[in-house]
Amino acid sequence: MSKTQLANLWDETGSESFSSDALHEHLDGDLVIIGGGYTGLSTALSAAERGASVVLLEAHEIGFGGSGRNVGLVNAGLWLPPEQIDTLLGSTIGQRLSSILGNAPELVFGWIEKYGIECAPVRNGTLHCAHSKSGFEEVKERFRQINAIGAPVRVIEADETAARTGAKGLHGALFDPRAGTIQPKDYARGLARAATECGAQIFEHSPALSVGWADGLWEVASPSGFVRAKSLLIATNAYPFKMSWVHPLKSVPVSYFQAATVPLPQDLRARIMSGGEGCWDTAKVMSSWRVDADGRLVIGGMGQLDHLASEMHHKWVRRKIGRLFPELKGIDLTHFWQGRIAMTKEKLPKIWRHGPNAYACFGYSGRGIAPGSAFGQRLAPCLLDGNEEVLPMVPVNANPTNATRLTGAIYEAGATLAHLVKDRF
Ligand SMILES: Cc1cc2nc3c(=O)[nH]c(=O)nc-3n(C[C@H](O)[C@H](O)[C@H](O)COP(=O)(O)OP(=O)(O)OC[C@H]3O[C@@H](n4cnc5c(N)ncnc54)[C@H](O)[C@@H]3O)c2cc1C
């Protein structure tokens, strides 16, 4: 077995390139955005499409956060099923949110086509796979709720799940044809390219250090420049670079790691994940898997690779591959990488009001590709015109945080314990 590299596959397999200078001047604009992930970039693109002058500051490089590290599942809807969303938000807002997010993959694949974003889009749907009998009951209940809002989902039995995935031991799955997969970092870079083509100014390596409000304008200072604008979006999600004045966003950082195999040989590709769907399972400590454009199996689970017990996660991922796909037992793993998911208490995203024409948007709780794009598309008109009714959710006033790191550590301890004991046979 070859030595594994701790490296992000998406950094090494990109087709889109994007780079920009740091900010070295004073700029005035309609909108200043902090954070170059899907939320910030989709807002920048949508605002620039409307002719607004937009400046986006990214502390590192485009896609440095979750947007450059994720699985690449372009899901329809949130992790929570629709009835739970309605219970938490009330049925009017809940149904509106579910409808907007149900159509969000259409927005993502539409932008990919419109702007020629080279991110290996595959729209073969997703499979939410039942890892147990009770998991299959959960799948059927999700089907009932998602089907009731008019979505074209379908329950497939164990035989069909096995035929489409080549995986062993699954009890069935929920197939969602609205969804698909992408190379996630390429999608982020492509959005940045599209936004600049529409006139937005993007500055990488330009952390926002402070945010202020003076003479009716927002002032965002970076180490060697600053931006003044009528409106402000904070889109830093689980990767905040500390800024003075801004309330820390209230979410729990949950670690999720992934590993990629060498490209599968052609004969195995005909049997393993031949349907091209993106998959995740119903286990409480969830796993995900898909193949990329080069035929690598990309598999992941909750956990952090840079702490003392991370060997548990390394061992678990090898056991998991062997259990799902016995033909791949012992296959070389060439890449391991990890990211932080911004999980909120209710597993619902948040839009926080930070002052006049200023919002923070975060907390997609593991579902940010399509939701981040759809939220950004709607944040732009709200920020520019001051009309909150276009937003997918009702914003609330910013609310300082507490004790989220402790909750993150509890998630990590649970994942490590689960990976210590699970998938042994
Ligand atoms: C491992 C993993 C797997 C996931 N899998 C999926 C999936 O399959 N499907 C899915 O839909 N979602 C998935 N998600 C969730 C999804 O990736 C995120 O919800 C989404 O990327 C969030 O986008 P964002 O723009 O809000 O934040 P981010 O992409 O995290 O971007 C925030 C950016 O803000 C920048 N920043 C922070 N502070 C400052 C500052 N002061 N100044 C300037 N810039 C700053 C950061 O550097 C960062 O680039 C996954 C997440 C992870 C971590």
The ligand as an ORCA input file, in Angstrom:
! r2SCAN-3c Opt
* xyz 0 1
  C     -15.995     17.918      4.778
  C     -17.280     18.583      4.378
  C     -18.176     17.924      3.568
  C     -19.336     18.555      3.151
  N     -20.112     17.946      2.202
  C     -21.138     18.637      1.643
  C     -21.858     18.104      0.534
  O     -21.541     17.039      0.025
  N     -22.890     18.815      0.062
  C     -23.223     20.024      0.559
  O     -24.188     20.635      0.074
  N     -22.532     20.598      1.567
  C     -21.491     19.940      2.108
  N     -20.760     20.505      3.098
  C     -21.131     21.856      3.574
  C     -20.646     22.926      2.627
  O     -19.341     22.669      2.183
  C     -20.703     24.284      3.345
  O     -21.977     24.452      3.898
  C     -20.448     25.427      2.389
  O     -19.218     25.260      1.743
  C     -20.463     26.743      3.153
  O     -20.120     27.762      2.262
  P     -19.857     29.210      2.813
  O     -19.547     30.085      1.670
  O     -20.977     29.637      3.683
  O     -18.595     29.052      3.776
  P     -17.074     28.638      3.436
  O     -16.976     27.889      2.184
  O     -16.528     27.999      4.654
  O     -16.365     30.021      3.195
  C     -16.082     30.924      4.230
  C     -14.872     31.721      3.768
  O     -14.739     32.872      4.587
  C     -13.348     33.155      4.664
  N     -13.151     34.068      5.804
  C     -13.357     33.807      7.108
  N     -13.089     34.907      7.862
  C     -12.699     35.882      6.989
  C     -12.290     37.236      7.149
  N     -12.235     37.827      8.360
  N     -11.958     37.939      6.050
  C     -12.033     37.382      4.815
  N     -12.410     36.082      4.607
  C     -12.748     35.356      5.679
  C     -12.725     31.781      4.854
  O     -11.345     31.801      4.554
  C     -13.557     30.945      3.897
  O     -12.967     30.828      2.618
  C     -19.622     19.876      3.590
  C     -18.732     20.537      4.430
  C     -17.559     19.914      4.810
  C     -16.595     20.655      5.678
*
